[in-house]
Structures are given as structure tokens and as C-alpha cells.
Amino acid sequence: MLDWKSARLPSKKLGFLISMTATAHALIGAAIASKIPNPYISIPLAIISHIALDLVPHWDASTNRRSKSIMRLRLEATFDVLLGFSLAYLLFWNRADPAYTFAVIVAAQLPDWLQAPHVMYGNKFPLFYWAYWVSHNTQTKMQLPWGLVTQIVTVGVVVGYALATTMAR
């Protein structure tokens, strides 16, 4: 049996995998929902997009989290999620069904939602701990301002393309 606490993923040595903000994942999820009306394609694609976006070095709320109180981390994470949903609906409200867009956004954020109970509350349920373990062992953070710049450029290109090529409903 694999010991999740002591094992390391080989990609940790690569030093370029990190976790995007919930806002970035929400915007990409909404862009996917606006372009692909089939949930059998868009939902798996949204989950895959999460993994692909995490390959881009960037900053997120958990950067330097050991120097933050758990309350501050929870507040920053909550603000990030609310900002993500707000911006996604502001930009894409008339380009796809809102309930469908919500589902695709949640799928795009799913890997982070799965690790949240462990990170925020110390829950050691195997699925939550595994999601945390994978994220923790594949992350290298990038400090501000460049960690935010890479994220804005990456998400800006995808969202800009989706907005420019998708008609309002």
C-alpha cells in the first residue's frame, strides 16, 4: 500500500506545478460552458483544465499559508471563490444557461474543493487527504507580482477568446 504521508510525486522535482486561484478556475469554467453546450464534454474538460492551468506558475491565496492564520486563509479563500463566481457571471451571464455555467465552474474548481476539508479543517477522510497530498506534493509557489501576472495573462487569453467568439443568448 502507498504511504501518502511519506511518498513524493516525481513532478515535485520539476518545480513548476502549482494551484491556480478559484477565480481563475471559475473564469475558465465559465468560458468552457459558453463554448461547449454538451455537459458530457464540458464537465470532464473543465476538470482537465484545472490540472492544465495548475502547470502555469502563479500565485494563489495559499502561497505563504504557513505564515497566515487559518481564519485569514479561510477568509481569503472565501473571497476568492465569491470573486470568481461574480466575475464569471458578470462576463458570461448571457452566453450559457446559468445553472449549466455553475455546474461547469464547480467542475473546474473540483480538485481544490476536494482538498479544502483537509486544508481548512484538518479532515483526514481519504479522498480529501489524497487531493491535498497530490496538490501539496506537486506545488511550487510563485511570489507576487509575477505569480499574478502569469495567471492574468493565461486566463485573459482564454476568456478573451471565449468572449470574442461566443454570441450572447
C-alpha positions in Angstrom: 0.0 0.0 0.0 1.3 3.5 -0.8 2.1 5.6 2.2 0.6 9.0 1.3 2.4 10.8 4.0 5.9 9.9 3.1 5.7 9.4 -0.7 6.6 12.1 -3.2 5.5 12.6 -6.7 8.2 12.8 -9.3 6.8 16.1 -10.6 7.8 17.8 -7.4 11.3 17.8 -8.7 10.2 19.6 -11.8 9.2 22.6 -9.7 6.6 24.1 -11.9 3.2 22.7 -10.7 1.1 24.9 -8.5 -2.5 25.7 -7.7 -4.4 28.5 -9.6 -6.8 30.7 -7.8 -10.5 29.8 -7.6 -11.2 33.0 -9.6 -9.1 31.8 -12.5 -10.7 28.3 -12.5 -14.2 29.9 -12.3 -13.5 32.1 -15.3 -12.1 29.2 -17.4 -15.0 27.1 -16.4 -17.5 29.8 -17.5 -15.6 30.2 -20.8 -15.8 26.4 -21.3 -19.6 26.5 -20.6 -20.0 29.3 -23.1 -18.2 27.4 -25.8 -19.3 23.8 -25.3 -23.0 23.2 -24.6 -22.6 19.4 -24.1 -22.1 18.6 -20.4 -20.6 15.2 -21.2 -17.7 17.1 -22.9 -17.6 20.3 -20.9 -17.5 18.9 -17.4 -14.6 16.5 -17.9 -12.8 19.2 -19.9 -13.3 21.7 -17.0 -11.7 19.2 -14.6 -8.8 18.6 -17.0 -8.5 22.4 -17.4 -7.8 22.6 -13.7 -4.9 20.3 -14.0 -3.6 22.0 -17.1 -3.9 25.5 -15.6 -2.0 24.4 -12.5 1.0 23.8 -14.8 1.3 27.6 -15.2 3.5 29.1 -12.4 1.4 31.6 -10.4 0.5 33.0 -7.0 -2.6 32.0 -5.0 -4.1 32.6 -1.6 -2.3 29.6 -0.1 1.1 31.0 -1.1 2.9 31.5 2.2 -0.1 30.0 4.1 2.0 28.8 7.0 2.6 32.5 7.9 -1.2 33.1 7.8 -3.8 32.3 10.5 -6.4 29.7 9.5 -9.1 32.4 9.7 -7.2 34.6 7.3 -6.7 31.7 4.9 -10.5 30.9 5.1 -11.4 34.5 4.5 -9.1 34.8 1.5 -10.3 31.6 0.1 -14.0 32.6 0.5 -13.3 36.0 -1.1 -11.5 34.2 -4.0 -14.5 31.8 -4.6 -17.1 34.6 -4.4 -15.0 36.9 -6.7 -14.6 34.0 -9.2 -18.4 33.3 -9.4 -19.2 37.0 -9.5 -16.7 37.8 -12.4 -17.8 34.6 -14.3 -21.4 35.6 -14.2 -20.7 39.2 -14.9 -18.8 38.3 -18.1 -20.7 35.2 -19.2 -24.3 35.7 -17.8 -25.8 35.8 -21.3 -23.7 33.2 -23.1 -24.9 30.0 -21.5 -27.6 28.8 -19.1 -26.7 30.0 -15.5 -27.3 26.6 -13.9 -25.2 24.9 -16.6 -22.4 27.5 -16.1 -22.5 27.0 -12.4 -22.0 23.2 -12.8 -19.1 23.7 -15.2 -17.5 26.2 -12.8 -17.7 23.8 -9.9 -16.2 21.1 -12.1 -13.3 23.4 -13.0 -12.7 24.0 -9.3 -13.3 20.4 -8.2 -9.8 19.4 -7.3 -9.5 22.4 -5.0 -12.9 21.7 -3.4 -11.8 18.1 -2.7 -8.8 19.2 -0.7 -10.5 22.1 1.1 -11.9 20.0 4.0 -8.4 18.8 4.8 -6.6 22.1 4.4 -9.3 24.2 6.2 -10.4 21.8 8.9 -7.9 19.0 9.1 -10.3 16.4 7.9 -8.3 13.2 7.1 -11.0 11.4 5.0 -9.0 9.5 2.4 -10.4 11.4 -0.7 -9.8 14.8 0.9 -6.4 13.9 2.2 -5.4 12.3 -1.2 -6.5 15.5 -3.0 -4.4 17.6 -0.6 -1.4 15.2 -0.9 -1.4 15.4 -4.7 -1.6 19.2 -4.6 0.9 19.6 -1.8 3.5 17.3 -3.4 3.2 19.0 -6.8 3.3 22.6 -5.9 5.9 25.3 -6.2 4.6 28.8 -5.5 5.5 31.9 -7.4 5.5 35.1 -5.4 3.8 38.4 -6.3 3.8 40.2 -8.6 4.9 37.7 -11.3 2.8 34.9 -9.9 -0.3 37.0 -10.5 0.9 38.3 -13.9 1.3 34.8 -15.3 -2.2 34.0 -14.1 -3.8 37.1 -15.6 -2.2 36.6 -18.9 -3.1 32.9 -19.1 -6.7 33.4 -18.1 -7.0 36.6 -20.1 -6.2 34.8 -23.3 -8.7 32.1 -22.8 -11.5 34.3 -21.5 -10.8 36.9 -24.2 -11.1 34.2 -26.9 -14.3 32.9 -25.5 -15.9 36.3 -25.2 -14.8 37.3 -28.7 -16.1 34.1 -30.4 -19.3 33.4 -28.4 -22.6 35.1 -29.2 -24.9 36.3 -26.4 -28.0 34.2 -25.9 
